[in-house]
Amino acid sequence: MEHVHEDLVLNSHEEKKEETRLDENKRVRGFYYLIGGFLLLFSGIFLYVSMNMELHSRTHETITPASFPTALSVMLVVLGIVLIIQTARKKYDHQVEIHPSKGSEEENDLVQNHGAEKRNWRNQWGKSPLVFMVLTVMYLFLIPQAGFFVTSAVYILFGLYLIEILSWMKQIMLTAGLLLFAYFVFVDLLLIRLPVGPWGF
Amino acid sequence: MFSLLLDGFSSAFSLQALFYIFFGALLGIIGGAMPGISSASAVALVLPFTFGMDPMMSIILLTAIYSGATYGGSITATLLNTPGTPEAAVMTFDGYALTKQGKAGKALWASLIAGTVGGLIGTVILIVASVPLAKEALSFGPPEYFALALLGLTVLAMLTEGSVVKGMIVCIFGLMIATIGLDPITGVQRVTFGFPILMDGIKFVPALIGLFAVSEAFDLIQHREKSGSVPKAGLWSSMLTKLELKGLIRYILVGTGIGMFVGIKPGGGATIASIISYSVAKQISPNRDNFGKGQLEGLATPEAADKATVGAALIPMLTLGLPASATTAVLIGAFTLHGIQPGPNLFTEHADLVYGVFAALILANFAVFILGIIGIPLFTKISVVPKPILGVIILILTLLGSYAYQTNMMGMWVAVVFGIIGYVMKRFKFPTAPIVLGLVLGPLLESNFRQSLLLSGGEYSIFISRPISLAFIILCLVFVALPIYWSIRDKKKKQTNEGVKASA
C-alpha cells in the first residue's frame, strides 16, 4: 500500500518536472528565434548599407571595398535562416539552462535579515543580469553629464545595494576604495582625463 | 639565436622585469583561481593598465599573467571543487577527491610540478620551433597570408566545440564587425551607418574586454551560493615521494605532448587539451579504475597539458600573427597597443621583444612555482570573495580600462555592447573564440586577398599557382569536407542499422 502511494507521489513529481522542462524548452526556443531574428535584422541592414556604399574609387575592379561586407552579410543571412530552421526542427535543447542559479535554501539564508517585502524585489532584481545591463547603459549615458566620479559612486552603491550581500558600511567602503583606486591609477598615474560634471569633478 | 636568448634573459633579469614577472604571475594565479576569470579575461582586464608602460615590460607582464592564470584554476579545483578556469574542470575529479582524503598538499604539489614541467617544455619547444618557422614565414606574400588566415578560420569554425552553425555565425559576425570603419586598401568609409565615430572602426581591445570580462561580470552578479570553507593544505609536510614523482613523469610528458599538439592549432585551446589528456591518461594508466577517486596522474596530466598550451599557442601568434586561442588574441591586442604587429617581421624588427617574451615565459614558470608554494592559502582565501561583489568590481574596472584605451566614451560603449553580446552568447552556448579570431583575422584576410588580386592583375589563379598557398587551400577544403563526410557516413550507418532491424 505504502509503495503504491510513493509511486503516485513520484509520478506526479515527475510530471511536474516534465512540465517545467517543456516550459523551459519553449522559452529557450523563443530565445533562439529572437537570436535568429536579430541576426537576420543585423545582416539585412549590413547588406543594405554595404550594397549602397559610395565607392568613388576604381570601380573597374571586380573586388571593391563593398565586396567583403556584402558577401559576409549574405552568409550571415543564410546562417540566420539555418539557425531558425534548426530551432524549429529541434525538440529539446538540454544545453541551455535559463536559471542557472535559482534561489536555493542556502542562498536565501544570505538575505534573511531583511524585511520580507524588501527581499522580494531586491532578491529578484539584484540577481538579474538584465537589470544590471540596463543600469550600466544608463550609467554610460549619465557619465558625460554628471562626471565620472559622481555617476560611478551612485552606480556602484546602487549595484551593491541591489546585490545586498555586504552591510551598508562595507558598501560605502568598497565604493570609496574603488573610486580612490580609479583616481590614483588613472588620473594620477596614467594622466587620463576622466569626464567631469558641471561642478568640475 | 642563443646570444639573442641571452640578451632576452639579461633584459628579463633586470629588477624591473623580475618585478613584473612575479607581479604578473601573482595576478594571473589570483585571476585564474577566481571562478569566472579565465586567462583571456585576466589578460584583458590588465591590458588597459599597461597603457603608458614600456612595450617590453607590458608584454612581459601580460605573458606572466597568462602563465599564472593557466595554473591558478587548478588550485580552487583541487581545494574547493570549483574550477577557477574552464580548463581546470577535469582537475576537480581527482584533485578534489584527494582533498577529501586529506591529501590536498600532495595534490597541489602534483599539479604544481606537472604544470611547471609542462610549461617549461612548452616554452622550450616554442623557442626552438618559432625561429625557423618565422624565417620560413618571411617569404610569405599576400596570397600565402590570405590562405593561412582562411585556414585558421576554417579549422576554428569546423572544430569548435558545439554546433558548427553556431561557430560559423559567431565567426562571420566577428568578420563583419571588423569591416566597420575605413577600408584598409582604398580608405573609403564602410558600413559606418553615418556615425563619424565609427570611422575608426570598432576597436579590438574594448571589444575583447567586453566579450570576456564584462560578460563574465554580468554572469557573476546572479550567483548567490555560499562559498565553502577552505580546507587546510599543509604543503611542506606532504611533498611527493620519489616513487610518486617517478610514476608521474610519464603522464606529465604525455600531457605536455597533447597540450602542444592541441594548443598550436586555432581554436584548440587549453580546455580541449586538458579534457583529451585526462581521457588519454585514464586509458594508459594501470589504475584507470581509480580515476576520479584521487589518482595523482588524473590531476597531473591535464595540468601539464594545460600549461603546455601556453607555449604552443604563442607559436602561431608570434611567428605568423595568427592567434590560436582567445588569450593569444588578447595578447595581439597588447602588441598592437604599442604599435607592434606580431608576425615574422617581429623576429627581425623587434627581436629583443621576442626573446624577452621567451625569457619571461621561462622565468614566469619558476615564478608560478615559487608563488604556488608560498601563496596557496592566500589565493584560496581571495577566491572565495562573493561572486556578485567580484562582478561589480570587474564591471567598474573594465569600464574604466576601456575608457582609458580610447580616452573617450566610445571605448566604454563598445565594451558594454560586447559585454551584453558575450553574455547572450555564453548563455546560449555560442563559442566566443571565433568572434575574436574573426575580429583579428578579418582585416588580414581581406587586405591580403585584395592585395593578391592587385598583384596578379585580377587573376584568381594566384592563390593556387603558389605552392604554399595551394597547400593551405587544399587543407581548408579537407577541413570543410571531413565533417560533411563523417556526418554522411554516420547517417548511412544509421540507415543500414535501421534497415537490418526492420528486416529482422
Interface residues (C-beta under 8 A of the other chain):
Chain A: F31 Y32 I35 L39 F42 S43 I45 F46 V49 S50 M53 E54 L55 H56 S57 R58 E61 T62 I63 P65 A66 F68 P69 L72 S73 M75 L76 L79 G80 V82 L83 Q86 Q95 V96 P100 S101 G103 S104 E106 E107 D109 L110 V111 G126 K127 S128 P129 F132 M133 T136 V137 L140 I143 P144 S152 Y155 I156 G159 L160 I163 I165 L166 L174 L178 A182 V185 F186 L189 L190 L191 I192 R193 L194 P195
Chain B: F49 F51 G52 G162 S163 V165 K166 M168 I169 I172 F173 L175 M176 T179 D183 I185 T186 V188 Q189 R190 V191 F193 F218 D219 I221 Q222 H223 R224 E225 K226 P386 P388 I389 G391 V392 I393 L395 I396 L397 L399 L400 Y403 A404 T407 M409 M412 W413 V416 G419 I420 Y423 V424 R427 F428 K429 E446 F449 R450 L453 G458
